[in-house]
Amino acid sequence: MYQLMLDTANLAEIKAGIKTLPVSGVTTNPTILRREGDIDVYSHLSAIKEMCGAARSLHVQVVSTDTEGIIKEA
C-alpha cells in the first residue's frame, strides 16, 4: 500500500494538501524548517501535528548522531 506524504513545513501548503489530496501525513527536516524563517520550531511542529490530526502522521528528521542527542530532540 502506498502513502502520500507532504514533504514540507509550510502551513499553507499543508492546509491545501490535506484539503485536496489523500494525504497520509507530513515529513520534514531541519533544512525544510529553516526555510520557514525565524520560527519557534516546537510551536510550528505542534501546529503541523494539529493540522494532521489523529488520522495522519508527522515525521521529523533529527540531526543528532548519538543516542542521547536523538532522544533529546525527539
C-alpha positions in Angstrom: 0.0 0.0 0.0 1.3 3.4 -0.9 1.0 6.5 1.2 1.1 10.1 0.1 3.3 12.3 2.4 3.8 16.0 2.1 7.5 16.9 2.5 7.2 20.5 3.8 6.8 22.7 6.9 4.8 25.4 5.2 1.4 25.6 6.9 -0.4 26.9 3.8 0.9 24.1 1.7 -0.1 21.5 4.3 -3.5 23.0 4.7 -4.1 22.9 0.9 -2.6 19.5 0.6 -4.8 18.0 3.3 -7.8 19.6 1.8 -7.3 18.4 -1.8 -5.2 15.2 -1.6 -5.5 11.8 0.1 -2.5 12.7 2.4 -1.3 10.2 4.9 0.9 12.6 6.7 3.7 15.2 6.7 7.5 14.7 6.7 10.0 17.5 7.4 13.6 18.1 8.4 15.8 20.9 9.8 16.6 22.2 6.3 12.9 22.5 5.4 12.0 24.0 8.7 14.7 26.7 8.2 13.0 27.8 5.0 10.0 28.9 7.1 12.1 31.7 8.6 12.5 32.7 12.2 10.0 30.4 13.8 9.7 28.6 17.1 10.3 25.1 15.8 8.4 23.3 18.5 5.3 25.5 18.2 5.5 25.2 14.4 5.7 21.4 14.7 2.7 21.4 17.1 0.7 23.4 14.6 1.6 20.9 11.9 0.6 18.0 14.1 -2.7 19.7 14.9 -3.4 20.1 11.2 -2.6 16.5 10.6 -5.0 15.3 13.4 -5.1 11.8 14.7 -5.6 10.3 11.3 -2.3 11.5 9.8 1.3 11.1 10.9 4.1 13.7 11.3 7.7 12.6 10.7 10.5 14.9 11.7 14.2 14.1 11.0 16.6 14.7 13.8 20.2 16.0 13.3 22.0 14.4 16.3 24.1 11.3 15.7 24.3 10.0 19.2 21.5 8.3 21.2 21.3 10.9 23.9 21.0 13.7 21.4 18.4 11.9 19.3 16.2 11.3 22.4 16.6 14.9 23.5 15.5 16.1 20.0 12.6 13.7 19.9 
